[in-house]
Amino acid sequence: MVTDLLMILLVSLIAFLFWQQRRQSEISHASIAQHCKQLDLQLLSTSLLRYQFRLPDGRFQFHALYQFEFSARGDDYYQGRLIMVGFKAAKFMLPPYRIVDREF
């Protein structure tokens, strides 16, 4: 009886964690797409890179690091990163890229 209850609790916990991770992934993709649109960049792909406990500034905090690829001109690509703390986009990190002057 207790074993069955613990198994149900364990399965429920795993399902909850999976659901939360999927929700965070969807929010991160929407945040990256919005950021790329604001900068007039073409988003190519997004992926979860890893989970970490330490932020780049040295503070200890559980966060997810997402990697994304984008293009500035259509024939090039760059890799950027996003730090998600919970369900909030905390920091975007983009490398230097070519800015295209679209107004002639």
Secondary structure, DSSP 4 states (H G I P E B T S, - for coil): -HHHHHHHHHHHHHHHHHHHHHHHHHHHHHHHHHHHHHTT-EEEEEEEEEEEEE-TTS-EEEEEEEEEEEESSSS--EEEEEEEETTEEEEEE----PPP----
